Amino acid sequence: MSTATIELNPVSQPAAKLKPKEHGAYAILGIPITTALILTGPTVAGACVAVAAVTGFLAHEPLLVSLGHRGSRAQRATPAARRRTLILLATTIACGCTAMAVGSNAVRLSLVGCGLLAVTSFGLAIAGKHKTLGGQLWGIVGLSVPCVPILLAGEITTAQTAEAWGTWLIGFAATTMSVRGVIAAQKRRSRMIHWTAIAGLTVLVGALTLTQFPLPVATLPMLAMSWYLMFDPPHAKQLKRVGWTLVIGTVASAIWMIGAF
């Protein structure tokens, strides 16, 4: 009797998710951009920067998948990753070039800085360092910086733009340290660095307010939420609720900043 030859088909793997996994990053990117657009009103350069920033952010995950940095199985099971990456990156480049063409010299210079920060942030992700403290803080810088060319395109002064961006950096640094503090509490690790950082940022806001910088005080809702999480850290299973709480604080800070302008 002949032996039947059976061809075994590999077990199909579910396609990898192509949306960014770091949910807090959506707020760090989106709220400063939205605030900047509200402050400046519609400009061609500002709109192009906003679209370029969002599409570049959305391209991050499919690019990692298509390059194999989410595993070879995810790469094979997700043929749409490369196509989505190409579409998103093409949109990012087209909008970025348009903003460069129609923007002022200050806008162009800030866009170069945005590009360099984006490249370094992606390099950290490839190296697997994006979840470290340094990687997350650097991510705050890279994700929040698109508000700078948008404000400059709306003829906000360089000094006011720098103050606005610095305000976001202070607020997001505080919320990031508080979330890491919650995780450290669950793992029964020291939270000294988190307490120290949030205390230092609070003192910095007070000092800047006393020296006639009106915007940093807008971070008070974000600082208040951060202190609350440090004093009463919730269980790790409630981190999603923690995230939404911090988003509410960030939106409150955005409204305060708009009023201050």
Contacts in CASP RR format, 6 or more apart in sequence:
PFRMAT RR
TARGET T0000
AUTHOR 0000-0000-0000
METHOD contacts of the structure
MODEL  1
MSTATIELNPVSQPAAKLKPKEHGAYAILGIPITTALILTGPTVAGACVA
VAAVTGFLAHEPLLVSLGHRGSRAQRATPAARRRTLILLATTIACGCTAM
AVGSNAVRLSLVGCGLLAVTSFGLAIAGKHKTLGGQLWGIVGLSVPCVPI
LLAGEITTAQTAEAWGTWLIGFAATTMSVRGVIAAQKRRSRMIHWTAIAG
LTVLVGALTLTQFPLPVATLPMLAMSWYLMFDPPHAKQLKRVGWTLVIGT
VASAIWMIGAF
12 77 0 8 1.000
13 73 0 8 1.000
13 74 0 8 1.000
13 76 0 8 1.000
13 77 0 8 1.000
14 77 0 8 1.000
15 77 0 8 1.000
15 78 0 8 1.000
15 80 0 8 1.000
16 65 0 8 1.000
16 70 0 8 1.000
16 74 0 8 1.000
16 75 0 8 1.000
16 77 0 8 1.000
16 78 0 8 1.000
16 81 0 8 1.000
17 61 0 8 1.000
18 61 0 8 1.000
18 62 0 8 1.000
18 65 0 8 1.000
18 78 0 8 1.000
18 80 0 8 1.000
18 81 0 8 1.000
18 84 0 8 1.000
19 58 0 8 1.000
19 61 0 8 1.000
20 26 0 8 1.000
20 57 0 8 1.000
20 58 0 8 1.000
20 60 0 8 1.000
20 61 0 8 1.000
21 61 0 8 1.000
22 130 0 8 1.000
23 240 0 8 1.000
23 243 0 8 1.000
24 243 0 8 1.000
24 246 0 8 1.000
24 247 0 8 1.000
25 57 0 8 1.000
25 139 0 8 1.000
25 143 0 8 1.000
27 246 0 8 1.000
27 247 0 8 1.000
27 250 0 8 1.000
28 139 0 8 1.000
28 140 0 8 1.000
28 143 0 8 1.000
28 144 0 8 1.000
28 172 0 8 1.000
29 53 0 8 1.000
29 54 0 8 1.000
29 57 0 8 1.000
29 143 0 8 1.000
29 144 0 8 1.000
29 146 0 8 1.000
30 54 0 8 1.000
31 247 0 8 1.000
31 250 0 8 1.000
31 251 0 8 1.000
31 254 0 8 1.000
32 144 0 8 1.000
32 146 0 8 1.000
32 147 0 8 1.000
32 164 0 8 1.000
32 165 0 8 1.000
32 168 0 8 1.000
32 254 0 8 1.000
33 50 0 8 1.000
33 53 0 8 1.000
33 54 0 8 1.000
33 146 0 8 1.000
33 147 0 8 1.000
33 150 0 8 1.000
34 254 0 8 1.000
35 147 0 8 1.000
35 254 0 8 1.000
35 257 0 8 1.000
35 258 0 8 1.000
36 46 0 8 1.000
36 146 0 8 1.000
36 147 0 8 1.000
36 150 0 8 1.000
36 151 0 8 1.000
36 164 0 8 1.000
37 46 0 8 1.000
37 47 0 8 1.000
37 50 0 8 1.000
37 150 0 8 1.000
38 258 0 8 1.000
39 151 0 8 1.000
39 156 0 8 1.000
39 258 0 8 1.000
39 261 0 8 1.000
40 46 0 8 1.000
40 150 0 8 1.000
40 151 0 8 1.000
40 153 0 8 1.000
40 154 0 8 1.000
40 155 0 8 1.000
40 156 0 8 1.000
41 154 0 8 1.000
43 150 0 8 1.000
43 153 0 8 1.000
43 154 0 8 1.000
44 98 0 8 1.000
44 99 0 8 1.000
44 102 0 8 1.000
44 153 0 8 1.000
45 98 0 8 1.000
45 99 0 8 1.000
45 102 0 8 1.000
45 103 0 8 1.000
45 107 0 8 1.000
45 149 0 8 1.000
45 150 0 8 1.000
45 153 0 8 1.000
45 154 0 8 1.000
46 99 0 8 1.000
46 149 0 8 1.000
46 150 0 8 1.000
46 153 0 8 1.000
46 154 0 8 1.000
48 95 0 8 1.000
48 96 0 8 1.000
48 98 0 8 1.000
48 99 0 8 1.000
48 102 0 8 1.000
49 95 0 8 1.000
49 96 0 8 1.000
49 99 0 8 1.000
49 107 0 8 1.000
49 111 0 8 1.000
49 114 0 8 1.000
49 146 0 8 1.000
49 149 0 8 1.000
49 150 0 8 1.000
49 153 0 8 1.000
50 146 0 8 1.000
50 150 0 8 1.000
51 91 0 8 1.000
51 95 0 8 1.000
52 91 0 8 1.000
52 92 0 8 1.000
52 93 0 8 1.000
52 95 0 8 1.000
52 96 0 8 1.000
52 99 0 8 1.000
52 146 0 8 1.000
53 114 0 8 1.000
53 146 0 8 1.000
55 88 0 8 1.000
55 89 0 8 1.000
55 91 0 8 1.000
55 92 0 8 1.000
55 95 0 8 1.000
56 88 0 8 1.000
56 89 0 8 1.000
56 91 0 8 1.000
56 92 0 8 1.000
56 118 0 8 1.000
57 143 0 8 1.000
58 88 0 8 1.000
59 84 0 8 1.000
59 85 0 8 1.000
59 88 0 8 1.000
59 89 0 8 1.000
59 92 0 8 1.000
60 122 0 8 1.000
60 125 0 8 1.000
62 78 0 8 1.000
62 80 0 8 1.000
62 81 0 8 1.000
62 82 0 8 1.000
62 84 0 8 1.000
62 85 0 8 1.000
62 88 0 8 1.000
63 81 0 8 1.000
63 85 0 8 1.000
63 89 0 8 1.000
63 122 0 8 1.000
64 70 0 8 1.000
64 125 0 8 1.000
64 126 0 8 1.000
65 74 0 8 1.000
65 75 0 8 1.000
65 78 0 8 1.000
65 81 0 8 1.000
66 75 0 8 1.000
66 78 0 8 1.000
66 81 0 8 1.000
66 82 0 8 1.000
66 85 0 8 1.000
67 75 0 8 1.000
67 126 0 8 1.000
68 74 0 8 1.000
68 75 0 8 1.000
69 125 0 8 1.000
69 126 0 8 1.000
75 81 0 8 1.000
96 111 0 8 1.000
99 107 0 8 1.000
99 111 0 8 1.000
99 149 0 8 1.000
99 153 0 8 1.000
100 107 0 8 1.000
100 108 0 8 1.000
100 111 0 8 1.000
103 153 0 8 1.000
104 152 0 8 1.000
104 153 0 8 1.000
106 152 0 8 1.000
106 158 0 8 1.000
107 149 0 8 1.000
107 152 0 8 1.000
107 153 0 8 1.000
110 145 0 8 1.000
110 148 0 8 1.000
110 149 0 8 1.000
110 152 0 8 1.000
111 149 0 8 1.000
113 145 0 8 1.000
114 142 0 8 1.000
114 145 0 8 1.000
114 146 0 8 1.000
114 148 0 8 1.000
114 149 0 8 1.000
117 141 0 8 1.000
117 142 0 8 1.000
117 145 0 8 1.000
118 142 0 8 1.000
120 138 0 8 1.000
121 130 0 8 1.000
121 138 0 8 1.000
121 139 0 8 1.000
121 142 0 8 1.000
121 143 0 8 1.000
124 130 0 8 1.000
124 135 0 8 1.000
124 138 0 8 1.000
124 139 0 8 1.000
129 135 0 8 1.000
130 136 0 8 1.000
130 139 0 8 1.000
133 180 0 8 1.000
133 193 0 8 1.000
136 176 0 8 1.000
136 180 0 8 1.000
137 173 0 8 1.000
137 176 0 8 1.000
140 169 0 8 1.000
140 172 0 8 1.000
140 173 0 8 1.000
140 176 0 8 1.000
141 169 0 8 1.000
144 165 0 8 1.000
144 168 0 8 1.000
144 169 0 8 1.000
144 172 0 8 1.000
145 165 0 8 1.000
147 164 0 8 1.000
147 165 0 8 1.000
147 168 0 8 1.000
148 161 0 8 1.000
148 162 0 8 1.000
148 165 0 8 1.000
151 160 0 8 1.000
151 161 0 8 1.000
151 164 0 8 1.000
151 165 0 8 1.000
152 158 0 8 1.000
152 161 0 8 1.000
156 164 0 8 1.000
160 215 0 8 1.000
160 261 0 8 1.000
163 213 0 8 1.000
163 215 0 8 1.000
163 216 0 8 1.000
164 215 0 8 1.000
164 257 0 8 1.000
166 216 0 8 1.000
167 215 0 8 1.000
167 216 0 8 1.000
167 218 0 8 1.000
167 219 0 8 1.000
167 253 0 8 1.000
167 257 0 8 1.000
170 201 0 8 1.000
170 204 0 8 1.000
170 205 0 8 1.000
170 216 0 8 1.000
170 219 0 8 1.000
171 201 0 8 1.000
171 219 0 8 1.000
171 222 0 8 1.000
171 223 0 8 1.000
171 226 0 8 1.000
171 250 0 8 1.000
171 253 0 8 1.000
172 222 0 8 1.000
172 250 0 8 1.000
173 197 0 8 1.000
173 201 0 8 1.000
174 197 0 8 1.000
174 198 0 8 1.000
174 201 0 8 1.000
174 202 0 8 1.000
174 219 0 8 1.000
174 222 0 8 1.000
174 223 0 8 1.000
174 226 0 8 1.000
175 222 0 8 1.000
175 225 0 8 1.000
175 226 0 8 1.000
175 246 0 8 1.000
175 250 0 8 1.000
177 193 0 8 1.000
177 194 0 8 1.000
177 197 0 8 1.000
177 198 0 8 1.000
177 201 0 8 1.000
177 226 0 8 1.000
178 194 0 8 1.000
178 198 0 8 1.000
178 225 0 8 1.000
178 226 0 8 1.000
178 227 0 8 1.000
178 229 0 8 1.000
178 230 0 8 1.000
178 246 0 8 1.000
179 229 0 8 1.000
179 239 0 8 1.000
179 242 0 8 1.000
179 243 0 8 1.000
179 246 0 8 1.000
180 194 0 8 1.000
181 191 0 8 1.000
181 194 0 8 1.000
181 229 0 8 1.000
181 230 0 8 1.000
181 233 0 8 1.000
182 229 0 8 1.000
182 233 0 8 1.000
182 234 0 8 1.000
182 236 0 8 1.000
182 239 0 8 1.000
182 242 0 8 1.000
183 236 0 8 1.000
183 239 0 8 1.000
184 190 0 8 1.000
184 191 0 8 1.000
184 194 0 8 1.000
185 191 0 8 1.000
185 233 0 8 1.000
186 233 0 8 1.000
186 235 0 8 1.000
186 236 0 8 1.000
191 230 0 8 1.000
194 230 0 8 1.000
195 230 0 8 1.000
198 223 0 8 1.000
198 226 0 8 1.000
198 227 0 8 1.000
198 230 0 8 1.000
201 219 0 8 1.000
201 223 0 8 1.000
202 223 0 8 1.000
202 227 0 8 1.000
204 216 0 8 1.000
205 216 0 8 1.000
205 217 0 8 1.000
205 219 0 8 1.000
205 220 0 8 1.000
205 223 0 8 1.000
206 216 0 8 1.000
206 217 0 8 1.000
208 216 0 8 1.000
208 217 0 8 1.000
209 216 0 8 1.000
209 217 0 8 1.000
214 260 0 8 1.000
215 257 0 8 1.000
215 260 0 8 1.000
217 256 0 8 1.000
217 260 0 8 1.000
218 253 0 8 1.000
218 254 0 8 1.000
218 256 0 8 1.000
218 257 0 8 1.000
218 260 0 8 1.000
219 253 0 8 1.000
220 253 0 8 1.000
220 256 0 8 1.000
221 249 0 8 1.000
221 250 0 8 1.000
221 252 0 8 1.000
221 253 0 8 1.000
221 256 0 8 1.000
222 246 0 8 1.000
222 249 0 8 1.000
222 250 0 8 1.000
222 252 0 8 1.000
222 253 0 8 1.000
224 249 0 8 1.000
225 245 0 8 1.000
225 246 0 8 1.000
225 248 0 8 1.000
225 249 0 8 1.000
226 246 0 8 1.000
229 242 0 8 1.000
229 245 0 8 1.000
229 246 0 8 1.000
234 241 0 8 1.000
234 242 0 8 1.000
END
